[in-house]
Amino acid sequence: MIYKFKSKAAGDVIMLQPHGDQLLRLIGREPAAKGIIEVADMPEAVRMLQDAAARSDAPADNDGDRGVGLKQRVWPMIEMLKRSHAAGEPIVWGV
């Protein structure tokens, strides 16, 4: 499965299932084929992703994907969350 996160305020963010599952768990959600991140939940989601990225800052903490660490993997979603929050638009996937 591929996650395709969509918002009217930003370009799509596409992730393979293991990475999308990880991202959703980091923001306190269970992985699911369909979902929504409401505007009100976005500031907390940004904080949770930034905290997780800061904790995994060491180069040894990548998941084996050619040196792509968590910080690089979650950055597009953090940007999408910030833009979507500023525009008042939800983020959806699987719809």
C-alpha positions as CSV (number, residue, x, y, z in Angstrom):
1,M,0.0,0.0,0.0
2,I,1.1,3.6,-0.6
3,Y,0.0,6.5,1.4
4,K,-1.0,9.6,-0.5
5,F,-1.6,12.5,1.9
6,K,-3.6,15.3,0.3
7,S,-4.5,18.9,1.2
8,K,-5.8,21.8,-0.8
9,A,-3.1,23.9,0.8
10,A,0.0,21.9,-0.3
11,G,1.3,19.4,-2.7
12,D,0.7,15.7,-2.1
13,V,3.1,13.7,0.2
14,I,3.5,10.1,-0.9
15,M,5.0,7.4,1.3
16,L,5.4,3.7,1.3
17,Q,3.3,1.8,3.8
18,P,6.0,1.2,6.4
19,H,7.0,4.9,6.5
20,G,3.4,6.1,6.4
21,D,2.5,3.7,9.3
22,Q,5.5,5.1,11.3
23,L,4.5,8.7,10.7
24,L,0.9,8.0,11.8
25,R,2.1,6.3,14.9
26,L,4.4,9.2,15.7
27,I,1.4,11.6,15.7
28,G,-0.6,9.2,17.9
29,R,-2.8,7.5,15.3
30,E,-3.3,4.0,14.3
31,P,-2.3,3.3,10.7
32,A,-5.4,3.1,8.4
33,A,-6.2,3.0,4.7
34,K,-8.3,6.2,5.0
35,G,-8.1,9.1,7.4
36,I,-8.1,12.8,8.1
37,I,-6.0,15.1,10.2
38,E,-8.2,18.0,11.3
39,V,-6.9,21.5,11.4
40,A,-7.2,21.7,15.2
41,D,-4.9,18.7,15.5
42,M,-2.1,20.0,13.3
43,P,0.0,22.0,15.8
44,E,0.3,19.0,18.1
45,A,1.1,16.7,15.1
46,V,3.9,19.1,14.1
47,R,5.3,19.2,17.6
48,M,5.2,15.4,17.9
49,L,7.0,14.9,14.5
50,Q,9.6,17.6,15.3
51,D,10.3,16.0,18.7
52,A,10.6,12.5,17.2
53,A,13.0,13.9,14.5
54,A,15.1,15.7,17.1
55,R,15.4,12.5,19.2
56,S,16.5,10.5,16.1
57,D,19.1,13.1,15.0
58,A,22.0,10.7,15.3
59,P,23.2,9.2,11.9
60,A,23.0,5.7,13.3
61,D,19.2,6.1,13.8
62,N,18.2,5.8,10.1
63,D,16.2,2.8,9.1
64,G,18.6,1.4,6.6
65,D,17.2,3.2,3.6
66,R,20.4,4.5,2.1
67,G,20.9,6.9,5.0
68,V,17.5,8.5,4.9
69,G,16.7,9.2,8.6
70,L,13.5,10.1,10.3
71,K,14.3,13.9,10.1
72,Q,14.4,13.8,6.3
73,R,11.4,11.4,6.1
74,V,9.0,13.5,8.2
75,W,10.0,17.0,6.9
76,P,7.6,17.0,3.9
77,M,4.7,16.1,6.3
78,I,5.7,18.8,8.8
79,E,5.7,21.4,5.9
80,M,2.3,20.1,4.7
81,L,0.9,20.3,8.3
82,K,2.1,23.9,8.7
83,R,0.7,25.0,5.3
84,S,-2.6,23.2,5.8
85,H,-3.0,24.7,9.3
86,A,-2.3,28.2,8.0
87,A,-4.9,27.8,5.3
88,G,-7.4,26.0,7.5
89,E,-7.5,22.9,5.3
90,P,-7.6,19.3,6.5
91,I,-5.2,16.6,5.4
92,V,-6.8,13.4,4.0
93,W,-5.5,10.1,2.7
94,G,-7.2,7.1,1.0
95,V,-10.1,9.1,-0.3
